[in-house]
Amino acid sequence: MNELAAAVPWLGKRNPLAARWLIIILAITAPLVAWQFGKSWVRILDFALLYMLLAMGLNLVVGFAGLLDLGYIAFYAVGAYTFAFLASPHFDVHLPFWTILPLGAGFAAMAGIMLGFPVLRLRGDYLAIVTLGFGEIVRIFMLNLNYPVNITNGPQGINMIDPINLFGWDLSRNLQIGENFSINSLFLYYYFFLLAVAGSIVFVHRLQISRVGRAWAAMRDDELAAKAIGINTRNMKLLAFSLGATFGGLSGCLFGAFQGFVSPESFSLMESIMIVAMVVLGGMGHLPGVILGALLLAALPEVLRYVASAIDL
């Protein structure tokens, strides 16, 4: 939490507790401010939170372990399609949300281990090229797996995906409070995603200062020295790939439920590069910076588009 306070230097250095409360208040009130400009801005915030989850997951691999992964979007696709298969009319299966979520995370983690084993000895550019190819293979696989048996529905994608349902509470429907007041579903999704991001921040921060996090840092700085002091670098690499992929799978499940539609176009190479850019912009291995980088790159295109349209007017 001290790192979060450092994100607001003018306040955090003298009063870290006040800085934390300021960040919490801004996070809670952000959709209320965005709503004044239109509900599409609340939707942008929802996607920004999903990108934060993705960026934190990739930061485990790139920032903590020092393994350059350019195919991270593949795990996002695995989670999204897992949710689509198990919660849509495509296969006429409608499992509960809390059942699909661990399945999506588990399948993504398995995919991360499958990627990790062949690249254990690779570093730098070679690792980046192999992981980039892995991401493209998964996307093309989803694109073409509609013949002779239609599994992914090809480029048409899968629609009518079930929304998030929390113990009978459907987040896709406005929450009616009394006769004259209701809470828009975009707000409900925002606060649910915000809880997911907050929990992930706590988990990643604790992981960073744990023995595993220190082992990753040693491996990132000097792999030979890490081996010399007894660190099992093979297991540490596999753990980094699997944990990072788990975040991607969870984010993909949330994306599928929120969007209600998944298709291969959502998991292109540019999306993967964008997530890498979020991590690099915020500072690899720096948790508050990665979160800020995700927020900036997720919202900046829409802000620039809004300014351009205002200038044209």
Order of alpha helices (4+ residues) and beta strands (2+ residues): alpha-alpha-alpha-alpha-alpha-beta-beta-alpha-alpha-beta-beta-beta-beta-beta-alpha-alpha-alpha-alpha-beta-alpha-alpha
